[in-house]
Structure formats: structure tokens, C-alpha cells
Amino acid sequence: MTTTADSRSRGRSLRRNTLGIGSSTAIGIASTAPAYSLAVSVGLLVGYVGAAAPLLLAVSAIPVVLVALCFRELNRAEPDCGTTFPWTEKAFGLGIGRMVGWTTVMACVLVMSNLAQVAAVYTYDLLGLNSAADSRLAQAALGTVFILGMALLAYRGIRVAAWTQLILVSVEVLALLWFVINAFQEAGTLRIPAFSETGDGAWAAGILVAIFLYWGWDSSFSVNEESRDPRRTPAIAALIANAFLIVLYVVVTWAAIAYAGVDPLTEIADDDFFAILSTDLLGTAGGKVLIGAVLVSALASTQTTILPTARTMLSMARRDAFPGQFARISARYQTPSVSTWVFAAASVLVYVTLVLTSDAVLADSVAAVSVLVSLYYVATALAVPVYFSGAIRGRVLQRAVIPLVAAGSFVVVLVLAVADVGTGPLVVVGVTMVVGAIIMFSMKPPAEGERR
């Protein structure tokens, strides 16, 4: 039964007219965690496609930008902080919408484990606590502290979150540019790598990794209800974030290959290439600065992963796809209350379990998250022509051509990548979707006339 207090809490709104284009762009960039994403992905990319990694990153951005345009079209019509969930629910019905919402939430839960793990290990490395860095219990303890700390910042208000992201993103981008300048200077050349060195030639798996690198820009849409001009600002911010990331990723990867070469990067594919190469390139102090940048990146993304996921859960509760308590909004901070803390608790549970039981937390979660993200990108793109059925004439390019090309691109990548990603990530995805289906479809649908 819904109490009077619950009703009042669910009737509150998020803080309106707070974020401009700059703040929304910072949130979109920070959510991708550029330094961290590059650290754990460049070696994998080079292992898959060799010196063609910068080219692959540029090409992989095309379907990602097409999906961003799909988000823009849907957000113009319905700026809801749940983004993919309300849009796919309206297009395909509550059942499909619930599964898309679940997929979005679980992708974020899995990546939280990845972020917390990197933040914990890097903190111990910076402090010279090597035994703690190798201890699973110590990793679990500090990672838990980071998740809860970032949840507190996210809960304290969108302004606090936005300013935190502006500062943290500036730090990591400056550190990455420092790496690029030194890498090219040491290599003595800006020549484009020889694309004949193509590694394993696993292009589809490489594109999945690239999707993981770019994922996060949609956080700009998740704060649409808190943005100034919510129908336009999130789209502009997301497209700016994508353009910035394309250039940054291509240049950093190019610099890494120019400096280290294909074979050395391939040999450290499963490790963080910054941690291994930065000391030789930048010296002990410089190496610690770069490691610190990756730590900052992971922490920034931890916070900006909590922001959109809590809002997805809030939106699902408002539309009866989640228990009503998840729609509660803090009277003081005007942020999702129950959703924020439940997501943080779930992230801690999954993180601690993975750290204590898995030897491949980073590699498996990167691939699994990439598959889940691709699935909800496909669903969102396909939702556009259905959502606007009867209103496509005059906007055929935006509401039919772009969405179908985007969906088709991700379907092809998913089909081709199944053989390359290994069984571990696919098992994670399979379990996630089965559990989600059981939970989502076991919920009693609201009676006719009871939908909010």
C-alpha cells in the first residue's frame, strides 16, 4: 500500500533548469571515463586489430553517433530522465520497455565493478601499498568505500555532481594530453601507423571494445529533466561529447602505437597499458600523475554512472515498471533517494562478489557491458520509427533512415562478435537477461486506469 509520505515523495520533481550545455557535456564526457577506458582498452584493441586501432575507433564512432541522433529525436518529443526505458515502452509496450530498462541498469551495475576495481588498485599503487593492491579483501573494502562516497555526492544534488565532473574531467584530459605530447616526442614521428599490422584481425570484437570506450555520452540525456531547454541541451551536449571523444581516443591510441609499437601493446592486452608504459615515458613522478588521472577518471565515471541509473530506476517506478518506492525524490536535494542508494548497494554486492571470486573482472565485464549496451542501443534505434509511426513524413531521414542504419550496424556487430568475445562474457549476459526476464515479467502489470 502506498503511504501518504510515499505519495508526496513521488510527487516531487528533480531540480529543473539547472544544467547548461557545458555541465551536460562534462557529465557526458566524464561518464565515458576517457583515461580509464583507454587504459583498459587500448591493449585489447591493438591485440584485435593491430596498428589499425585508431582507424577502428574512428569508424566505430559512426554507428554511435547515429544512435545519439536517435536519442536526440526521441528526446525532442519526450525529455524523460529514463531515456531508453520510456521511449521503448511507448513504442513496444511495458514488457519490452521493462527489459530495456533492466538491460540499461545491469550494464551500469557491471561497469561499476570495473570502475571500483580500478579505483581501488590505483589508489594502493599511488600510495605504494603493493600488498594491499594485490589483496582481494583490500580491493573490495576500498572499492566499496569509493562506490558509497560517489553515491553520496550524486545524492547531494545535481549542481554538486556537475561541478565535481568539470574538475575531474579537466584533470584527466590534461594528463592524457601530456601523455600524447611526450609519446610523440619520444617516438620522433607523427606518421600514421602501418595498417598492415592488423593483429588477430578480430574486427567485430574490436568494435565491441570501441563501443565500451564511447559508452557514457547518453548520460547527457539522463539529466534532461534537470537541464535548461531539456529538448535541445542534452542532444547538443551529447554530440559535442562524442566529437571530443573521437578526437581524443584516436590521438591517444595513435600516440601509444607510435611510442610503444604493436607487439608490446599486444603483449599487455589484458593489463592497463598506462601503468606499464607511463613510468618509462614520463619518469616515476610522471607515471604517478598519469596513474592518478586514471584513478580520477574511474571515480568521475563512478559518480556519473550512478546519476543516470538512479534516474532510469526513478522513471521506471513512475511508470509502474519498478516498485513505487524507487520514485522517491529527496525533498532537500531534489535527487532520486531510494534509487540512488539501492543502486549503490547492488553495485557493492556485485562488485564484492566478483572481486572475491573472479580472476578476470576487468576483461569479462568490458565485453559483457559492451554486449548489453549494444542491445539497448539496438532497441532504442528501432523504437524511433515505431514511436513516430504516422509522423515520419517530413523527417524520413531522422525517423527512419538513421535509426534503421544504426540498429542494423549494431546487430551485425553483435552477430559477428559472438564467436570472438569468449564464453565468459556471454554467460554473464545470458544470466543477466534471464534473471531480468524473470523479475520484470513476474511483476504484476498495473490495472487499466491505474497507470500514472
N, C-alpha and C positions, 0 to 999 in steps of 0.2 A: 504493500500500500504506500502511496506517495504522501509524505507528510507536508504540512504547510510550509515548513522550513525548506524542504526539498523544492517545492513549487516556486518559492521566492528565489532560491538559488538558481534554479534552471531558467528563471525569467530574466536574469541579468544578462547583459551583453559584454562582449570583450571591449577593450578600450578603443574607441573609434578615433579616426583622423590623427593617428599618432606617427606613423612611419611615412617618410618621403621616399623618393627613388633611391637616394644614397643609402639609407638604412636598409631598405628592402634588398638592394643589390649586395650589400655587405652580408646580410643573412644568407642570401643565395650562394655567394662565393664561399662563405665560412662552412656551410653545410656540406660542401664537397670536400672539405679538408684538403686543400691543394698539396701542402707539404707532406702530410701523412699519406694521402692517396698515391702520390708519386713515389714515396719511399717504399711502399709495399707492392707497387705495381710495375715499375719500370723494368725490374729484373725479369718479371714474368712476361711482359710484353716482348722484351728483346729475346727471351728464350723461345717465344712462339713465332716471331716474325723477323728476328734479327735487326739489321740496320733499317728496315722499313718501318720500325716502330713510330717515328714521327709522322710518316705518311699515313699509317693506320689510324693514329689519333686524329688527324685532320679529317680523314674520310668518315670515321666513326661519328664525328660530330654532326654529320648531315642528318641522319635519322633522329638524333637527339634534338636538334633544332626544330625539325619538323614536328616532333611531339610537343615541344614548347609552344609552337604555333597552335597546336590543337588545344593546349591548356589555355592559351590566350583567347581563343574563340569561345570556349565554354565559360571562361571566367567573365567575359564581357556580358554574357547572358545571365550568369548566376554566380556572383562572387561569394562563395561559401567556403569557410575555413577547412572543411573536409575535403575539398577539391575532388579527387577522383571518385570518392565514395558517392556523394550526392549526384554527380553527373552520370555515373554509370547506373546508379539506382533509378534515376529518372528515365534513362534510355532503355535499360534491360530488366528493371524490376528489382524488388527488395532483395531477393535471394542472391542474384549476381552482384548487386551493389555491396551486400554484406561480405561476399568472398573477396571482392576487390579491396574493400576496406581492411579486411583481415590480412590480405597479402601485403598491403602497404605497412600495416603495423608490425607484422612479423619481419619484414625486411629491415625495419628500423631496430627491432629488438636484437636481431642477429648482428647488425653493424655496431650496435652499442658494445657488444662483447669485444669486437675487433678494436674499437676506439679505446675502451678502458684498458685492454691488454697493452696496447702500445703506450698509452699514457703512463701506466704503472712501471713498465720495464724501462722506459726512457727516463723517468724520474730517478729511479735507482741508479741507472747508468750515470746520469749527471752528477749524482751525489757520491759516486764511487762505491756504491754498496753492491758489489758484484754478487755476493752470496744471496742477498735479497732479490736481485734481478733474476736469479736462477731458481728461486723458491716459488713454487706454485701457491703456497699459502700466503706468502708476502704479496705476490701479484694480485691474488684475489682480494686481499684486505685493502690494498691501496686503490685498486680499480673500483672497488665498492665505494670508497670514500669520494673518489672523483665523480662517479655517477650521481651520488646523492648531493654533492656540492653543486654540480651543474644543474641538477633538478631544482635546487633551492634558488639559484639565480634566475632560472626560467620562470619559476613560480612568483618571484618578487616583482615581476612586471615586464612588459614588452620594451619599455624605454631602457631599463637596466640591461636587458638582453641585447638590444640593438647597439648600445654604446660599448658593451663588452666585445661584441663581434667586430666593430670597427677597429678597435685597438688590437685585438688578436690577429685579425686578418692582415693589418698593416705590418705587424711584426713578421709574420711568416712569409709574406710576399717579398719584403726587403731581404730576408735571409735567402730566399730562393734566387733572387736576382744577383746576390753576392756570389752564390754558388755558380751561376751561369757565367758571370764575368770571369771568375777565376778559372773555371773549367776551359773556356775558350782560350784564355791567355796561356794556360799550361799546354793545351793541345796545339797552340800556334796556328790554328786554322779555323775558318768558318765554313769549310767545304761541306756540302751535303753528303751524308753517308752513302756508301756504295750499296744500293738496294739489292745487289746480287746476293748479299749475305742475308738470307731470309730465315735463319733459324730452323725450326721444325716445320715451318710453313702452315702452322695451325691458325689460319686467319680468323675463323669463326670464334675460336676460343679467345683469340686476341681482342676481337671486337667486344666480347663479353667483359673482358677486363677493362677495356676503354669505357664501356657503359658504367662500370663501377666508378671509374675516375670522374666522370661527368655528373653522376647522380648527386642530387642535392639542390640543384637550381630551383626545383619545384617548391622549395621552402618559401621562396618569394611569394608564391601563390597562397601558401598555407596561412600567411599573415594578412591576407587580403582584407578581412573584416576590420583590421586594425590600421589599414593603410589610408592615406589621403587619396581620394579618387580610386576606390577599390576596383573599378572595372578597367582601369588603364595602368595604374602604377605597378602592380605585380608583373604584368607582361613586359613592360619596359625594363624593369629591374632584372627579370629572368633572362631576357635576351642580351642585355649588357653583361650579365654574369657569364653567360655562355660564350660570348665573344671574347671576353677577357680570359676565360679558362682555356679556350682553344689555343690562343697565342702562347699563354704561359706553359701549358703542357707540352706543346710541340717544341718550344725553345729549350725547356729544361731537359727533355728527353734527348734532343739533338745534342745539347752540350754534354750530357752524360756519355753518349756514344762516342763523341769526338774525343773526350778525355780518356775514357776507360777502354773503349773498344767493345766489340760484340761478345767475344769469348769470355772475358772477365765478368761482364754483366750477366751472361747466361749462367755462369757457374754459381752466382749468388742469387739466382732467380727466386728462391724461396725465402730469402732474407731481405733485410732493409738495406738497400744499396747506399743510402746516405751514411748510415752508421759505419759501413765498411770502408767507404771511399773518402769520406769527408776529412778525416784526420790527415791522410796523405796529401790531400789537396789544399786544405786550409790550415793545417797545423793542429795541435792539441786544443788550443783555445777556440780556433775557428770551427773545429769539428764539434765542440761542445755547443757552440752557438747554433749550428745547424741542427743538431740533435734537439736543442731547446726549441727550435722552430717547429720541428715535427711534434714535439710534446704539446706546444701551444696549439698547433693545428688540430691535434686529436681532441684536446679539451674544448676548443671552439666548436668543433663538429659534434661533440657530445651534447653540448647545450642546444645547438641548432637542430639536432635530431629529436630532442625532447620536445621542442617547440611545435613542429608540425604534427608529430604523432599524437600529442595530447589534444591538439585541435581536431585531428581526424576522429579520435575517440569521442570528443565532445560532440562533433557533428553527427556521428552515428547514434549517440544517445538521444540527441534532439529529434532524430527521425525514427526512433524506436528500433534501431538495429543493434543497440547495446543497452544494458541496464540503465535506467534513468539516472542513477547516482552519478554516472560519468558526465552528465550535462551540468554539474555544479560549477559555478564560477565564483571565485573569491570576491567578496564584497570590497575588500581593501585594495587588492592588486588588479582586479579585473582580468584574471587569468584562469584557465582551467585548473581546478583544485584536485578533485578526485582523479581525473585523467592523468594529470602530471605525476602524481605520487604512485598511482598504480602502475603506470608505465615504467617509472624508475624502479619500483620493486620487482617487476617482471624482468627488467633488464639485469638487475643484480642477480636474480635467481638463475637466469640462463647463463650469464657470464661466469659466475662461480662454478656452476656445473661443468661448463665447457673447459674452464681453466684446469679444474681438478681431474678431468677425465680424458681430455683430448690432447694429442701431440701436434695437431695441425690446425689450431684455432684460426690463424690468420688466413692460410691458403684456402681452406674449405669454406670459411664464411664469405670470403671475397667472391668465390664462384657461385655459392648459393644465393647470396644477396643479388648478384647480377642477374640470375635467372628470375628471381622474384620481381625485381624491378622491371625487367623486360616484359614479364607477364602483365603487370598493371599498366605499363606503357601501351601495350597492345590493346588492352581493354579500354583505356581512355581514348585512344585514337579511333577505335571502332565506334565508340559512343557518339562521336561528333555527328556523323551523318544520320544516325538514329535519333539523337536528341533534337536535331534540327529538321527532321523529316517534315516535308511540307513547307519548309522555309529555306531551301537550298538555292533556289533560283536567285541569281544576282550575286551569290557568294559561293559559286561552284568550286572555285579553287580552294578556298579556306574550309569549306564544309564537306567536301567530297574528295577532291584530288589529293590534297596534302594528307588528310587523315588515312586514306587507303594506302598511299605510298608508305607512310610512316609505319602503319600496322604491318604491312607486307614485309618491310625491311626487318622488323624485329622478329617476325615469325620465321623468316629464312635463317636469321642468325641463331635462333633457338634450336631449330631443327638440325642445322649443321654443327652446332656446338655440343650437342648431346654426347657425341662419341668422344669429344676432346676433354670435357671437364672432369671426367672420372666419376666413380660411383659415390664417393663420399658426399659431395655437394648435392647430387641428385637425390640421395637418400634423405638429406636434410630438407630439400624442397618437397619431396613426396610426403614425408611425415608432417611437415608444416601444413600442407594443403589438406591432407586427410583430417588432421586434428581440427583445422579451421572449419571444414565442411561439417564435421560432427557438432561442433559448438554453435556455428552460425545457424545451421538448419534445425537444431534442436530448440532454438528459441521460438517461443510462440509468437506468430505474427500478430500485430495489433488488429483488433476488431475494426470493422468498417466504421468510419466516423470518429475513431479514437486517435488517428494519426495527427501529430502536432503540425 
